[in-house]
């Protein structure tokens, strides 16, 4: 059996004109087999899946609806694999989560309670 990398997705959209983003997301999930497996019709996460073509699909969707800003969030199998991708007008901005731990600061030391 071939195994792959599962990601949990969540899709939202904001609109700048009259088109209702919920209707666009619902039509998109109904017409895309991989998206419909991973997303509910309202864009919320359904189950983790292997939507390997998500960026290509979202670029096409955003080009078709340039007045909408689509935000696709992903949480992958590997610890720390969290990201957001912003799609608008056939373009994408990718932002990956950063986990930071501040360096030692003796001024922050507190006595145990």
WOBELZI-V159458 format. One record per backbone hydrogen bond with DSSP energy under -0.5 kcal/mol. NH is the residue of the N-H (numbers start at 1). CO is the residue of the C=O. E is the energy in kcal/mol with one decimal. If there is no record, write none. Layout:
nh=NH co=CO e=E
nh=NH co=CO e=E
This chain:
nh=6 co=4 e=-0.6
nh=7 co=49 e=-2.2
nh=8 co=75 e=-2.4
nh=9 co=7 e=-0.5
nh=10 co=73 e=-1.7
nh=11 co=43 e=-3.3
nh=12 co=71 e=-2.2
nh=14 co=69 e=-2.0
nh=16 co=67 e=-1.3
nh=21 co=19 e=-0.6
nh=23 co=20 e=-0.5
nh=24 co=20 e=-1.3
nh=25 co=21 e=-2.6
nh=26 co=22 e=-2.4
nh=27 co=23 e=-2.3
nh=28 co=24 e=-2.3
nh=29 co=25 e=-2.7
nh=30 co=26 e=-2.1
nh=31 co=27 e=-1.5
nh=32 co=28 e=-0.6
nh=32 co=29 e=-0.6
nh=36 co=32 e=-2.8
nh=37 co=33 e=-1.3
nh=38 co=34 e=-1.6
nh=39 co=35 e=-2.9
nh=40 co=44 e=-2.9
nh=43 co=40 e=-2.4
nh=46 co=38 e=-3.3
nh=47 co=38 e=-0.7
nh=49 co=7 e=-2.4
nh=51 co=49 e=-0.6
nh=52 co=50 e=-1.5
nh=54 co=51 e=-1.6
nh=57 co=53 e=-2.8
nh=58 co=54 e=-2.7
nh=59 co=55 e=-2.4
nh=60 co=56 e=-1.9
nh=61 co=57 e=-2.3
nh=62 co=58 e=-2.7
nh=63 co=59 e=-1.9
nh=64 co=60 e=-1.7
nh=65 co=61 e=-1.4
nh=66 co=63 e=-0.6
nh=68 co=65 e=-2.0
nh=69 co=14 e=-2.4
nh=70 co=68 e=-0.6
nh=70 co=87 e=-2.8
nh=71 co=12 e=-2.9
nh=72 co=70 e=-0.5
nh=72 co=85 e=-2.8
nh=73 co=10 e=-3.1
nh=73 co=71 e=-0.6
nh=74 co=83 e=-2.5
nh=75 co=8 e=-1.8
nh=76 co=81 e=-2.9
nh=77 co=6 e=-1.2
nh=81 co=78 e=-2.0
nh=82 co=80 e=-1.8
nh=83 co=74 e=-2.2
nh=84 co=95 e=-2.7
nh=85 co=72 e=-2.6
nh=86 co=93 e=-2.8
nh=87 co=70 e=-2.9
nh=87 co=85 e=-0.5
nh=88 co=91 e=-1.9
nh=89 co=62 e=-0.9
nh=91 co=88 e=-1.2
nh=93 co=86 e=-2.1
nh=95 co=84 e=-2.9
nh=97 co=82 e=-3.0
nh=100 co=98 e=-0.6
nh=108 co=105 e=-2.4
nh=109 co=106 e=-1.2
